[in-house]
Amino acid sequence: MTQGEWYYCLDHAAVEPYEACPSGSRLGPYPTAGEAADALARAKERNAEWEHDPRFVDPDDEEPDDTEGWGPFRH
C-alpha cells in the first residue's frame, strides 16, 4: 500500500490524498490509505469509549426531561 498522508473525506465518503478536499471535511492524516479507510470505524469506537469514560462523564449532564425546565414557550 502506498505511504504518505491519506485522509477520509466525509463529503465524498472516500479515501483521498493530501491534495484533495479541504481539511474541514475530512479525517486524518493517516500513514496509509487502508488506515484512512477505517477512519469512521475508529472514530465510532473512540466515541463509545469516551462516552463511558468516567473522566469525561459529568453527573449533572444527564438527558434533559422535556416536561421540566425553562423554555421560551413553557409556562
Contacts in CASP RR format, 6 or more apart in sequence:
PFRMAT RR
TARGET T0000
AUTHOR 0000-0000-0000
METHOD contacts of the structure
MODEL  1
MTQGEWYYCLDHAAVEPYEACPSGSRLGPYPTAGEAADALARAKERNAEW
EHDPRFVDPDDEEPDDTEGWGPFRH
1 32 0 8 1.000
1 33 0 8 1.000
1 34 0 8 1.000
2 32 0 8 1.000
2 33 0 8 1.000
3 31 0 8 1.000
3 32 0 8 1.000
4 17 0 8 1.000
4 18 0 8 1.000
4 29 0 8 1.000
4 31 0 8 1.000
4 32 0 8 1.000
5 17 0 8 1.000
5 18 0 8 1.000
5 28 0 8 1.000
5 29 0 8 1.000
5 30 0 8 1.000
5 31 0 8 1.000
6 15 0 8 1.000
6 16 0 8 1.000
6 17 0 8 1.000
6 18 0 8 1.000
6 28 0 8 1.000
6 29 0 8 1.000
6 30 0 8 1.000
6 31 0 8 1.000
6 32 0 8 1.000
6 33 0 8 1.000
6 34 0 8 1.000
6 35 0 8 1.000
6 36 0 8 1.000
7 15 0 8 1.000
7 16 0 8 1.000
7 17 0 8 1.000
7 18 0 8 1.000
7 20 0 8 1.000
7 21 0 8 1.000
7 23 0 8 1.000
7 26 0 8 1.000
7 27 0 8 1.000
7 28 0 8 1.000
7 29 0 8 1.000
7 30 0 8 1.000
7 36 0 8 1.000
8 14 0 8 1.000
8 15 0 8 1.000
8 16 0 8 1.000
8 26 0 8 1.000
8 27 0 8 1.000
8 28 0 8 1.000
8 30 0 8 1.000
8 36 0 8 1.000
8 37 0 8 1.000
8 39 0 8 1.000
8 40 0 8 1.000
9 15 0 8 1.000
9 16 0 8 1.000
9 20 0 8 1.000
9 21 0 8 1.000
9 25 0 8 1.000
9 26 0 8 1.000
10 25 0 8 1.000
10 26 0 8 1.000
10 27 0 8 1.000
11 21 0 8 1.000
11 25 0 8 1.000
11 26 0 8 1.000
12 21 0 8 1.000
15 33 0 8 1.000
15 34 0 8 1.000
15 36 0 8 1.000
15 37 0 8 1.000
16 26 0 8 1.000
16 36 0 8 1.000
18 29 0 8 1.000
20 26 0 8 1.000
27 36 0 8 1.000
27 39 0 8 1.000
27 40 0 8 1.000
27 43 0 8 1.000
28 36 0 8 1.000
28 39 0 8 1.000
29 36 0 8 1.000
30 36 0 8 1.000
30 39 0 8 1.000
50 56 0 8 1.000
51 57 0 8 1.000
END
